[in-house]
Amino acid sequence: MSVNEVPATNKNRIHWIDNLRTITILLVVLYHIGGVYEAGGIWGWFWIVDDPDTITWVGFVGIIFDVMVMPIMFFVSGYLTPAPLKNKTGWEFIKGKAKRLLLPWLIAVLTLIPIYKFIFLYSRNLPQEHWSTYFHITNSQNWLWFLPVLFAFNMLYILLKKLDIKLPKISFKAAVTGTFIIGFVYSFLIGGIFGFRSWTLTPLIDFENERLLLYFMVFLLGVLAFKQNIFAEIPQKKTLYNVANAVAWIPVTLYIFARVWPFFFPEGFEITPLYRLIWHFSFYLSLLCLLYIMVVSFWLYLDKTGKIWEELNKNSYGVYIIHVIMVGIFGTLLLNVDIPALVKYPLLILSTYLGSNLLVSGYRSLRSRV
């Protein structure tokens, strides 16, 4: 990888970045669809639809998606952050981010979160509740948490930039190493030692306690990758890439075992600091491999475009915002269909992703005519 100081200027879209974001959002869709059919019962108490027909391996795939999808989204967001600041003032940048992130979030939490709860109750044949309980102030923001957190990261970045804090020059490899070490120590201390596990939920922002710092550092890695023009030149040798592909299954398998091992002991399993150490260390090793493989794979092999790619890329942000409701609608329709879960699962994938894209495309087409 080239590590030049000045990023190449390119007025065209960065096709592989667009494609990476679109496929990552597809993986988010698959992850959330998996919650309908996972066999561990983890999702059932809160997820929009809980089908009694389950598929064991769907939960294992979901664990892998959970490792990498959000870090990839934050990395891509960080990579795309510095360029707009070249031609905008700080206030223009803030207004643009508020319009792109906070306005859709506000509309979504006032409309989609109530629909979520309606489908949640309806799919379980439970009575509907008082209207005041349908808003996110009394519920979590669910999948929409990403938008205000990303906005906060953008505000922190522009604050650091405006303060003109002179940080020592650091290579990208050193930054990746530091992210891994600091993130691992932070997650282990927060979740494994101090016990601040799970989520912090507020009316304005929700975040996962053990991963918040990780997400911000991965966001900053994206910023650094852009500034150092990491992706300017295709490497002649792909030794590291090939090695990562060959060994990634080792930490991923270890992390899956760490996640599912307590379920083999429904009574009497003790969550020890050693167990938490294995959990977090295997998570960060898995993330290091999977994030690298995904980003480099798209950089090397998917820097292309076409009509389908262009349409999917334009729709990806909207698909992220509405896809859970589509999961709820089609998942509810499939609840009483007398077919195996192995058939329902691909049907829900197809209907959710296709339906979401058609709805977003229709909305975009309608807006262009107004």
N, C-alpha and C positions, 0 to 999 in steps of 0.2 A: 504494500500500500504506500502511496506517495503521501508525504506529510509536508506539503507546501504551506507557506504562511498566508498567502492571499488566495481566496477562493476564485475559481474561474467564473466569469460572468456568462450567464446563459439565459436569454429571454424565453427560451422554450421551456416547456414542462420537463421535469425530471421524471421520465416515464417509469423507471424502475422504482422510484420512491412512491409514485402514485399507485403503481401495481401492488407494491408491498403493503401499503395502507389498505387497499381494497381487499386483498386476500386476508389480511389480519382481521379486518372487520367480518369477513366471512367466517373465520375461525371463532370469533366472538359469537356469531350467530349459532354455529355448531355447538359451542360450549353451552349456550343457554338452552338450546334444544335438548342437549344431553340431560339437563336438569329435569326434564319431563319424564325421562325413562331410566335415570340412574337407579341402581339397585340398592344403594346403601341407606336410603332414607334420609340423607343429609338435607336435600333440597325440599323434600315434601312438605315440611311445615310452613315454608314461606314462599315457595315458588309459585308462579302464576297458575300452572296446571301440574297436577301430580297424577300421572297415569299409573294405575296399579300393575299394568304390564311393564316389566322392566327388562333391561339388558345389562348384564354385569360389566362387560368390557367398555360400555359407554362411560362409566364412571372413571375407568383408568385413562381413557382418552381425555376426559375432562380435566384430570389432574395435570396432564402434559400441557393442555391449552392454558390452564390457569397459571402455569409457570411463565409463559412467554408472551401472551397476547397483549397485556397492558404495558409491559416494558417496551415492546416494539412500538406501540402507539405513542408512548411518551418520547421514545427516541426519534421517531419520524417527526413528531410535533416540534421537538427541539431543533432538528435539522432544518426545518422550514421556518424557524422563527427569526434568525438574523436578517435574512434578505429583505423583508418588508421595511425594516428600520432604516435602510439606506435612503429611501425616498420619502420617509415620513418623520414627522416630529413625534416626540414621545406621547403627546396627547392624542395625536391622530392614530398612533399605534394602539393605545388603550381603547379608544372609541371603536376601532375596527375589531379588536378582540372581543369587546363587550357585545358588539352587534353579532359577531359570528358565534360566540360561545354562550354568553349569558342570556341573550334574548331568546334563542331556541330553548335553552334550559328552562327559563321562566315559563314559556308557553307550554313546554312538555310537562313540567311538574304540576301545572294547573289543569292539564287535560289528560295526559297519558297515565299519570299516577292514579287518578280516580278511576279511569277505565281499567287499569291493572287490578285494583281492588274489586271492582264489579265482577270481572272475569274470575278472579280468585275465588270469590264466594259462589258465583254461579256454577263454576266447574265442579265444586264440591257439594252442590245442592244445599248450600247454607243460606239462611235468610240475609237479605241486604240490610245494612246498618244505617245509622243516622248519617246524613250527608256530610256533616262536619268531620267525620272520621276518614273521609276518602282522600284527604289532601296530605302532602308530604310532611306537613308540620307534625302530624300524629303518626306518620309512617316514615320509613327510610326513603331516600331518593332512588334506591335500587340501582339499576344500570346507568342512570343519568349522573351518578356521582363524578364521572370522568370530566364532565364539562366545567363545573366550577373549580375543580382541582387544577385542571390544565390552565384555566384563567389565572388562578393564583400563582402558578409557576411562571406564567408570562409576566405577571406583575413583579414577582421577585427578580426575574431576569432583568427587566428594564430598570428596576431600582438599583441593582448592582451596577448596571451600565451607566446610569446617571450619576451615581456616586463616584464613578471613575476609580474604583478600587484596583490598584495595580497588583495583580496576582503574578507569582513567578511563572515563567514559561514552563509548560509541562508537555511531554510527548503524549500522544494519544494512547500508546500502550501503557504508560504510567497512569494515565487517567482511568483506563479500564481496570487496571490492577487495584488502584485506590478505591474505585467504586465497589469492586468485589469485596475487599477487606473491610472497608468502613460499613458497607451495607450489611455484611454478615455479622459484624460485631454489634451494630445497632439492632438488627432484628433479634439476635439472640438475647441481648440484654433486655430489650423492651418486652418480648414475648416469653423468653425462656427464664429470665431471672426476676424481672419486676412484675411480670404477669399481666401486662397491658395488651392482651390478645384481642383478636376480633376487630370491631369497628367502633369509631367514634361518630355518632350521628347528631347533626344539628340541622336547623331549618335552612341554613345557607350552604353548608359544605359537609359532606360525608367523606371519611377517609379510613383506610385500613392502617391501624396503628403500626404494625410490624413492617409495612412496606412503604410508608409515605416517603421516608428519606431516600430509599432506593429509587422510587419513581422520579424524584426530583434530580437525583444524580444521573440517572439514565437520560432524562431530559437535557441536562447540561452536557452529557456526552454527545448527544445529537448536535447541540450548538457547537461544540468543539470540533466535531467531525466536519461540519460545514466550514468553520473558520480556518481549519488547517487543510481543507480541500483533500480530505482523506480518500475520496473516491474519484480523484482526477484521472488516475492511470490504472488500467487493468494489470495486475501482477503477472509476471512471466511464469512464476512457479506457484502452485496451489497446494504446497505441502501442508501448511497449517489447516487449510480448508478440508483437505482429504483426511487428515488426522482427526479433526473435530467430528466429521461425519462418522468415522470409524469407532470413536470411543464415546460418543454422546449417550449411547444407550446405557452405559454403566452408571453415571450419576442419576439419570432419569429413572432407571429401574430401582436404584437405592431410595430415591425420593418417593416413588410409588409405594414401596414397601413401608417406608416410614409413615406415610399417610394412612395406609390401610391396616397396619399391624395391630393397632388397638382394637379393631373390630373382631379380631380372632380371640380376644379376651374381653367379652362383654362385661364381665365382673372382675374387679380386682386388679385391672391394669394400672400401673403407677406411672404417671408422667414425670419422669426424672429430668434433671438438667442434662444428663448424657443423651437421653432421648431427644430433647429439644436441640441439642448440639448437632446430632446426626440429621435431624429434620432440616434445620436451617442451612447446614453446610451442604447437604445434598441438593437442596433447593438452589443455592447460589451457583454450585457447579453446573447443575442442569441449565440454569438460566444463561450462564456464560456460554455454554456450548450452543444452546438453541437460538439465542439471540444472534450470535455470530453466524451460525449456519443460515438462518433466515435472511439476514441482511445481505450477506455476501452472495447467497444463491440468487437473489433478485438482482443484485448489482451485476453479477457475471452473466446471467442467463435470461433475465426477463426485462432487459432494458429495451422494450418494444412497445408498440402501440397498434391500434386498429379500431374499427368501429365498436366492437364489443367491449374492448378494454376502455375506450373513451367513455362509453355510456356507463359502464360499471363504476369507473373512477368518479364520474360526476355525481353518481347516485350514492356513493359509499357513506358520506356523512349523514345523509337523510336516512339511509338504511339502518345505520347505527341507532339513530334516535327512535325509530318506530318499530324495530324488528321484534322487540319483546311482546308488544301488543299483538303482532301478527302470529307469534308463537302461541299466545294465549287463545286467539280466535281459532286457528287451525288445530291446535292441540286439543281444544275443547270439542271440536267437531269430530276428531278422531277417537275421543274417549269411548264412545259407544259403538264404534265400528268393530265388528267381529272379525278382526284379522290380527295376526301375530305382531308383537312389538317390533320384530325385525323388519316388517313391512311398513308399519306406521312410521318408524324412525326416518327412513329415506323419504317417505311421502311428506312428513313434516318439514324436512330440510328443503325439499323442492318447493313446496307451497309457500313456506315462509320467505325464502330468499327471492324466489320469483315474484311473489306477491308484493314484497317490500320494494323491489326494484321497479315494478310496474307502477305502484302507487307514487313513488318518488319521481319517476319519469313523467307521469301524468301531471303531477304538481308543477314540475319544472316547465313542461310544455304550456300549461295554463298560465303560469307567471309570465312567460315570454310573450304571450299574446295580449296581456293586459297593458 
